[in-house]
Amino acid sequence: MPDYTNWAIANQAVMNPATSAADLTQIANAQPSLRAAVAAHPSAHPQLLDWLAHQGDPSVAAAVAARRAGYQAPAPAPAPVGFAPAPGYAPMPAAGGSGGMSRNMMIGLILGGVALIVAVALILVFAIFRLGGNSGSSDFDSAQAQYAQSQAAMASALSKAKDVAASADEGFMDDSSLLKNLQADIKKAEDYSPIVLTKASDKSAVQAQVSQLQAETSRVDTLKSNLNNDVKAVQASQLSWAKTALSDAIAEAENVYDAPQGSNDPQTLTDLWAAIEAAQATLKSLDGADPSTVVNTTIDAIQKLLDAEAAVKQTRTLPCDVSLPEGIDPMVCGGMPSDALQMPWTSWGGNMSTQMFVSADGDVGCMWFDDRVECGVKDATWRMPADLMQSDVCITSQNCGGPSIALMSDGTVTAWPRSDVPDVDIARMEGAKVPVLMYGQTAAFGGVACYADVPGTTCWDTSTHHGFQISTGSLLYW
């Protein structure tokens, strides 16, 4: 006996015109979802149909009604398990003969079912075709929209990058190569030419366009990402420079404040300490500051420190056995500053090695030799004083007219012969990494101290107190 609790077996039996009425009765009991199919089966007898019609399922009742419209009764069969006729029910008399459907009616039902299946299949194929076509169109529209969004995002990143590049200065960064990277990526973004596509009519061509749009979107996203990363790198370098420069300026200001006071005006010291505290507060706030304001904020704080230091130095008097030109800091009457830096040795000229530095603005370069400290300046607007060109070395060389001056080991100041290119510049042209002496810093060359400041670079012999101050605009010596 087949297991009609298995839906697949029961369904296969219902689809078989030879299934008996007894089997149909078992299927109707075991599989409620197949009752409409049971009602349409040619072997379903009147008692089974009547029982099905009273099960409360409208679809089954409709199938029973359709079945009865063309019914010819088969031989009676046992009622379903649990079957009980409704009160007042009288079974329909069986029709004469062997019962069942006519051959023509059965063929018609089979052909009608086949036609229905074919119609449904055609509808499904058409729907799938339409969905496929719409999918290609939708992919194109989505890819084009994403491409447009990426272009808009890159345009925004490019605008910000150009603002940062325009305001950035290599002198106020830890790594100037980062600005060059930003400028190079800005040019790449500016040179990018967007593509314009009109959606093709052929499905395969549309898919090719979608792939092209996706590739261009990826390219634009890469350009945007490079710009954003470059901006962050430049701003991080500016922040690092600002922290270092301001920390050094604060340390120098504290040294000035702590130095022997002499007859300083107390108010200038009060003002200097206030500037130091303000600079310390600025230093703490740099991490959370708007990146576009970091450099200018730092420069302003450093300038206030320098102004306050200058006011202190102008009122400070220290004993000195030389006559100083007006504007020269009396610190030259003292010894080597405690915070003086030892410059690293720099190799240049093949087999030459010496200590040297260049000023923060790149205009002044100084080198230490065994018998002298020599400094030169670019684009000097002054002429070498005649009395400095009377030394033996100048008379011998007849080449002391350039802007190069030396503080000799015996404490004398003299013009120094030089070629058209300063020695420090020669070293830099050869690829030597010349240290930079920032404003407010002092370099120690043996017994000679060199102090970098905005007015110029001041070098003096800490024993004799003789020296000079050199800049593009002036030369002072004593």
C-alpha positions in Angstrom: 0.0 0.0 0.0 1.5 3.4 -1.0 2.4 5.8 1.8 0.1 8.7 1.0 1.3 10.7 4.0 4.3 11.4 1.6 3.1 14.4 -0.4 5.2 13.6 -3.5 3.7 10.0 -3.6 0.2 11.3 -3.1 0.6 14.0 -5.8 2.0 11.5 -8.3 -1.1 9.2 -7.6 -3.6 12.1 -8.1 -2.0 12.9 -11.5 -2.4 9.2 -12.6 -5.9 8.7 -14.2 -5.8 5.0 -13.2 -5.7 5.7 -9.4 -8.6 4.0 -7.8 -11.4 5.6 -5.8 -10.2 3.9 -2.6 -6.7 5.4 -3.1 -8.3 8.8 -3.7 -10.2 8.5 -0.5 -6.9 7.9 1.4 -5.2 10.8 -0.3 -8.1 13.2 0.5 -7.7 12.2 4.2 -3.9 12.4 4.2 -3.3 15.5 2.0 -5.8 18.4 2.4 -3.8 20.5 -0.2 -4.5 17.9 -2.9 -8.3 17.8 -2.3 -9.1 20.0 -5.2 -7.1 17.7 -7.5 -8.9 14.7 -6.0 -12.2 16.3 -6.8 -11.1 16.7 -10.5 -10.0 13.0 -10.7 -12.2 10.9 -13.0 -12.4 8.1 -10.3 -13.8 10.4 -7.6 -17.3 9.0 -6.7 -20.4 11.1 -5.5 -20.0 10.3 -1.8 -16.3 11.4 -1.9 -17.3 14.6 -3.8 -20.0 15.4 -1.3 -17.6 14.9 1.6 -15.1 17.1 0.0 -17.7 19.9 -0.7 -18.5 20.0 3.1 -14.8 20.5 4.2 -15.1 24.3 4.3 -12.5 25.0 1.6 -13.9 27.3 -1.2 -11.3 26.2 -3.7 -12.2 22.5 -3.1 -16.0 23.3 -3.2 -15.4 25.0 -6.6 -13.5 22.0 -7.9 -16.3 19.7 -6.8 -18.9 21.9 -8.5 -16.8 21.9 -11.7 -16.4 18.1 -11.4 -20.1 17.5 -11.0 -20.9 19.5 -14.1 -19.5 16.7 -16.3 -19.7 13.8 -13.9 -20.5 10.1 -14.8 -20.4 8.0 -11.6 -17.9 5.2 -11.1 -18.6 2.2 -8.9 -19.1 3.0 -5.2 -16.1 2.9 -3.0 -15.6 3.0 0.7 -16.1 6.3 2.4 -13.0 8.1 3.8 -11.9 7.3 7.3 -13.9 9.5 9.7 -16.5 10.2 6.9 -20.0 11.0 8.2 -22.8 12.3 6.0 -24.3 15.6 7.0 -27.9 15.5 8.6 -30.5 15.0 5.9 -27.9 14.0 3.4 -29.1 11.6 0.7 -26.5 10.2 -1.7 -26.9 10.9 -5.4 -28.1 7.7 -7.2 -25.3 6.2 -9.3 -25.7 6.6 -13.0 -26.1 3.4 -15.1 -23.2 1.8 -16.8 -19.6 1.5 -15.8 -19.4 5.2 -14.8 -16.4 7.6 -15.2 -15.7 10.2 -17.8 -16.0 9.8 -21.5 -12.8 9.3 -23.5 -13.3 12.6 -25.3 -13.8 14.5 -22.0 -10.6 13.0 -20.5 -8.6 14.0 -23.6 -10.0 17.5 -23.5 -9.0 17.9 -19.9 -5.5 16.6 -20.6 -5.0 19.0 -23.6 -6.4 21.9 -21.6 -3.9 21.2 -18.8 -1.0 21.1 -21.3 -2.1 24.4 -22.9 -2.2 26.0 -19.5 1.3 24.8 -18.6 2.6 26.2 -21.9 0.9 29.5 -21.4 2.4 29.8 -17.9 5.9 28.9 -19.2 5.6 31.6 -21.9 4.6 34.2 -19.3 7.6 33.3 -17.1 10.0 33.5 -20.0 8.7 36.9 -21.0 8.9 38.1 -17.4 12.5 36.9 -17.0 13.5 38.6 -20.3 11.9 41.9 -19.2 13.6 41.7 -15.8 16.9 40.9 -17.4 16.6 44.0 -19.7 15.6 46.2 -16.8 18.5 44.9 -14.7 21.0 46.0 -17.4 19.4 49.4 -17.6 19.3 49.7 -13.8 23.0 48.8 -13.6 23.9 51.5 -16.1 21.9 54.2 -14.2 23.4 53.1 -10.9 27.0 53.1 -12.2 26.5 56.5 -13.8 25.1 58.0 -10.6 28.0 56.6 -8.6 30.5 58.0 -11.1 28.9 61.4 -10.8 29.0 61.3 -7.0 32.7 60.3 -7.1 33.5 63.3 -9.4 31.7 65.6 -7.0 33.7 64.3 -4.0 36.9 64.6 -5.9 36.1 68.2 -6.9 35.6 69.0 -3.2 38.8 67.3 -2.2 40.7 69.2 -5.0 39.4 72.6 -3.9 40.6 71.9 -0.3 43.9 70.6 -1.5 44.6 73.7 -3.6 43.8 75.9 -0.6 46.2 74.0 1.5 49.0 74.0 -1.1 48.5 77.7 -1.7 49.0 78.6 1.9 51.7 76.1 2.7 55.4 77.1 2.9 58.3 74.6 2.7 60.1 76.6 5.4 57.3 75.8 7.9 57.2 72.0 7.5 59.2 69.1 8.8 59.3 67.5 5.4 59.1 69.7 2.4 58.7 66.8 0.0 55.1 66.3 1.3 54.1 69.6 -0.3 55.7 68.5 -3.6 53.6 65.3 -3.4 50.4 67.3 -2.9 51.2 69.7 -5.8 51.9 66.7 -8.1 48.5 65.0 -7.1 46.7 68.3 -7.6 48.0 68.4 -11.2 46.9 64.8 -11.8 43.4 65.6 -10.5 43.2 68.8 -12.6 44.3 66.9 -15.7 41.6 64.2 -15.3 39.1 64.3 -18.2 35.6 62.8 -17.3 34.0 60.4 -19.7 30.4 61.0 -21.0 28.4 57.9 -22.1 25.0 57.6 -23.7 23.3 54.3 -22.8 23.6 51.7 -25.6 20.6 49.8 -26.8 22.3 46.4 -26.9 22.4 44.6 -23.6 26.0 43.4 -23.9 27.1 46.9 -24.9 25.4 48.3 -21.8 27.3 45.9 -19.6 30.6 47.0 -21.2 29.6 50.6 -20.5 28.8 49.7 -16.8 32.3 48.2 -16.5 33.9 51.3 -18.0 31.9 53.6 -15.6 33.0 51.4 -12.7 36.7 51.6 -13.7 36.5 55.4 -14.1 34.8 55.6 -10.7 37.6 53.7 -9.1 40.2 56.0 -10.8 38.4 59.1 -9.6 38.2 57.7 -6.0 41.9 57.0 -6.1 42.6 60.6 -7.1 40.4 61.9 -4.3 42.0 59.5 -1.8 45.5 60.7 -2.8 44.5 64.3 -2.4 43.0 63.8 1.1 46.0 61.8 2.2 48.4 64.4 0.9 46.5 67.2 2.7 46.6 65.3 6.0 50.3 64.6 5.6 51.1 68.3 4.8 49.1 69.5 7.8 50.7 66.9 10.1 54.1 68.1 9.0 53.1 71.7 9.6 51.9 70.8 13.1 55.1 68.9 13.9 57.2 71.9 12.7 55.0 74.3 14.8 55.4 72.3 17.9 59.2 72.0 17.5 59.7 75.7 16.6 57.4 77.0 19.4 59.0 74.7 22.0 62.5 75.9 20.9 61.4 79.6 21.0 59.9 79.1 24.5 63.1 77.5 25.7 65.2 80.4 24.3 62.9 83.0 25.9 63.2 81.2 29.2 67.0 81.4 28.9 66.8 85.1 28.3 64.5 85.5 31.3 66.8 83.5 33.5 70.1 85.1 32.3 71.9 87.6 34.6 69.5 90.6 34.7 71.9 93.5 35.2 69.9 96.7 35.3 66.9 95.3 33.4 63.6 97.2 33.5 61.3 95.0 35.7 58.4 95.6 33.4 60.2 94.1 30.4 60.8 90.9 32.4 57.1 90.8 33.4 56.1 91.2 29.8 58.5 88.5 28.7 57.2 86.0 31.2 53.6 86.8 30.1 54.6 86.1 26.5 56.2 82.8 27.6 53.0 81.7 29.4 50.9 82.7 26.4 53.2 80.7 24.1 53.0 77.7 26.4 49.2 77.9 26.2 49.3 78.1 22.4 51.6 75.1 22.3 49.1 73.0 24.3 46.2 74.1 22.0 48.0 73.2 18.7 46.7 69.6 18.5 43.1 70.7 18.6 43.5 73.8 16.4 42.2 74.3 12.9 45.0 72.9 10.7 44.8 75.9 8.4 45.7 78.3 11.4 48.5 76.3 13.0 51.4 77.9 11.2 50.3 81.5 11.5 49.3 81.0 15.1 52.8 79.6 15.8 54.6 82.4 14.0 52.6 85.0 15.9 53.4 83.4 19.2 57.1 83.2 18.3 57.2 86.8 17.2 55.7 88.0 20.5 58.4 86.1 22.3 61.1 87.7 20.1 59.7 91.1 20.7 59.5 90.6 24.4 63.1 89.2 24.4 64.3 92.2 22.4 62.8 94.6 25.0 64.6 92.8 27.8 67.9 92.8 25.9 67.6 96.6 25.1 67.5 97.4 28.8 70.1 94.9 29.9 73.6 96.2 30.6 76.5 93.9 31.1 80.2 94.8 31.5 81.9 94.7 28.1 85.4 95.8 27.1 84.4 96.6 23.5 82.2 99.3 22.0 79.1 97.7 20.5 77.2 99.1 17.5 73.7 100.2 18.2 71.2 97.3 18.2 73.7 94.6 19.1 72.6 92.4 21.9 74.8 92.8 25.0 74.8 89.1 25.3 78.0 89.2 23.2 79.7 90.6 26.2 79.1 87.3 28.0 80.5 83.8 27.5 79.2 80.9 25.6 75.4 80.5 26.1 74.5 77.4 28.1 72.1 76.2 25.4 74.5 76.6 22.5 74.2 73.7 20.0 77.2 71.6 18.7 76.8 71.5 15.0 77.3 68.0 13.4 80.2 67.6 11.0 79.3 67.9 7.3 81.3 66.3 4.6 81.7 68.2 1.3 84.2 69.0 -1.4 85.4 65.5 -1.8 87.6 65.1 1.3 86.6 68.1 3.3 84.6 67.9 6.5 83.6 70.8 8.8 80.9 72.1 11.0 78.4 74.5 9.3 74.9 75.8 9.3 72.5 77.8 7.2 69.9 80.3 8.6 66.2 79.5 8.6 65.6 81.8 5.7 68.5 80.3 3.7 70.3 83.7 3.2 73.2 83.3 5.7 75.6 80.3 5.8 78.5 79.9 8.2 81.4 77.4 8.5 84.1 76.7 11.1 87.7 76.2 10.1 90.7 75.8 12.3 91.7 79.5 12.1 88.3 81.2 11.6 84.5 81.2 11.5 83.5 82.3 8.0 80.0 83.5 7.1 78.6 84.6 3.7 75.2 86.0 2.6 73.2 85.8 -0.6 72.0 88.9 -2.5 73.7 91.4 -0.1 72.6 95.0 -0.6 75.7 96.4 1.2 79.3 96.8 0.2 82.3 95.4 2.1 83.8 98.2 4.2 87.3 99.2 3.0 88.9 98.9 6.5 88.0 95.2 6.5 89.9 94.6 3.3 93.3 95.6 4.6 94.3 92.2 6.1 97.2 90.3 4.6 94.9 87.7 3.2 92.8 90.3 1.3 95.8 92.2 0.0 97.3 88.9 -1.2 94.2 87.5 -2.9 92.8 90.8 -4.2 89.4 89.1 -4.0 87.7 90.4 -0.8 85.0 92.5 -2.3 82.3 89.8 -1.9 79.8 89.5 1.0 81.9 87.1 3.0 83.4 87.9 6.4 85.5 86.0 8.9 86.1 86.1 12.7 89.7 84.9 13.1 91.0 82.8 16.0 92.8 85.9 17.4 89.5 87.8 17.7 90.0 90.1 14.7 87.3 90.6 12.0 88.2 90.7 8.4 86.7 90.4 4.9 87.5 87.0 3.4 88.3 86.0 -0.2 85.6 83.9 -1.8 84.4 82.6 -5.2 81.1 83.8 -6.7 79.4 80.9 -5.0 79.3 80.8 -1.1 81.0 77.7 0.4 77.8 76.6 2.1 75.9 76.7 -1.2 78.7 74.7 -2.8 78.2 72.0 -0.1 74.4 72.0 -0.6 74.8 71.8 -4.4 77.0 68.7 -3.8 74.1 67.1 -1.9 75.4 67.7 1.6 72.6 68.0 4.2 73.5 71.3 5.9 72.0 71.8 9.4 69.5 74.7 9.8 70.0 77.1 12.7 66.5 78.2 13.6 65.8 81.7 14.9 66.6 81.9 18.6 69.2 79.2 18.5 72.9 79.5 19.1 75.7 77.4 17.5 79.0 76.8 19.2 82.1 76.8 16.9 84.9 76.2 19.4 85.2 79.5 21.3 82.9 81.4 18.9 79.1 81.6 19.3 76.7 82.3 16.4 73.2 83.4 17.3 70.4 83.3 14.6 67.8 86.0 14.8 65.5 88.0 12.5 67.8 91.0 12.3 70.7 88.8 11.2 73.2 86.1 12.3 75.5 87.4 15.1 78.9 85.7 15.7 81.3 86.7 18.5 84.4 85.5 20.2 83.4 84.5 23.7 86.8 85.5 25.0 87.6 88.8 23.2 83.9 89.7 22.6 84.8 90.9 19.1 82.4 89.8 16.3 80.0 90.7 13.6 76.3 90.6 12.6 75.5 89.8 8.9 72.3 89.8 6.9 71.1 90.5 3.4 70.5 94.2 4.4 73.4 95.1 6.6 76.8 94.2 8.1 77.8 95.3 11.6 81.2 94.5 13.2 83.1 95.4 16.4 
